[in-house]
Amino acid sequence: MAVRPFRCRVDASPWSPVAGSPLSRGARFQSTVHRHRRRPDPASLQLVLDTLLETLEWATLRGVGPETSVTAAAPYPPCAYPATSPGELRGGWVIGADGARSVVRQSLGLDFDGLTWPERFVATNIRYDFWAYGFDDGNFVADQRMGAVVALLSRDGLWRCTYQEDANLPVDTIADRMAGFFDAFLPGTKDFELVEWSPYRMHQRSASRYRVGRVLLAGDAAHATNPTGGLGLTSGLFDAQALCGALAAVIHGEVGDEVLDRYDEVRRRAFLEIASPAATAYKRLVFGTDPAGLDVIFAAMAAEDEATQRANLLAVARLRTPTV
């Protein structure tokens, strides 16, 4: 299968196809956005967070499991602390940021409305020299059969390659099928190291509310999206940015707690009206568009003026909402 990169720069030239093999039915396409900044790897980010937590005497990082009881009430201080029961935490406020299967959200009895995609995603971490074949740090490979998202995880050559398959196929034979996928997908040598892999189902869902009294939801606990485009993580970071300032102001008595209802409204709307539709469009582009359709899409992109191209590339900034 032929691969033809299709690149653009946020701050420079218009969209332009990079010279490559002719388009043909079943061809793959690489779509790259250059941001001219080095992205820290997840391990480095975790090290920064762990170091920060060690400097804060009042901060604790605790896992919340199905047997954990969490209580938020006015008499308690803002930060959580263990109560008399080993499985109980108490605090003045609770922020549920415990993932798409959030125990906090479930304990509130909130609906998590939306859809589950019929396909299964398989996320793999592999070592392979994608750079040698023209890949950039973040790539969409658009193809109905072999579509994938390929992104650099660390500078030592560890990559995340995520593809999809029919969810009706047995989970216990994924590893057998994976060998065939990479044999067809990898652009050059088939010599790669599989570090780890994990299958999962994809969703487009949102909690019916992001605030119930003194309990607030953020990140995947509040909303779940397919990962194409990275809009789940991006939305979660913007949730945190909007919520931290607002909740701090409430705790310090600078504003009334009604400002948190505004957080609920604004962040839920940002997900439902921007993040989820965009992630859905990205998924359909990468995994569901035939070569003729891709030709039409890329031709339309190439015909746009530079201002339009820049606006489209920076559209993710609309997910950011001010601290309310």
Secondary structure, 3 states (H helix, E strand, C coil): CCEEEEEEECCCCCCEECCCCCCCCCCEEEEEEECCCCCCCHHHHHHHHHHHHHHCCCCCCCCCCCCCEEEECCCCCCCCEECCCCCEEEECCEEECCCCCCHHHHHHCCCEEEEEEEEEEEEEEEECCHHHHCCCCEEEECCCCCCEEEEEEECCCEEEEEEEEECCCCHHHHHHHHHHHHHHHCCCCCCCEEEEEEEEEEEEEEECCCEECCEEECHHHCEECCCCCCHHHHHHHHHHHHHHHHHHHHHCCCCCCCHHHHHHHHHHHHHHHHHHHHHHHHHHHHHHCCHHHHHHHHHHHHHCCHHHHHHHHCHHHHHCCCCC
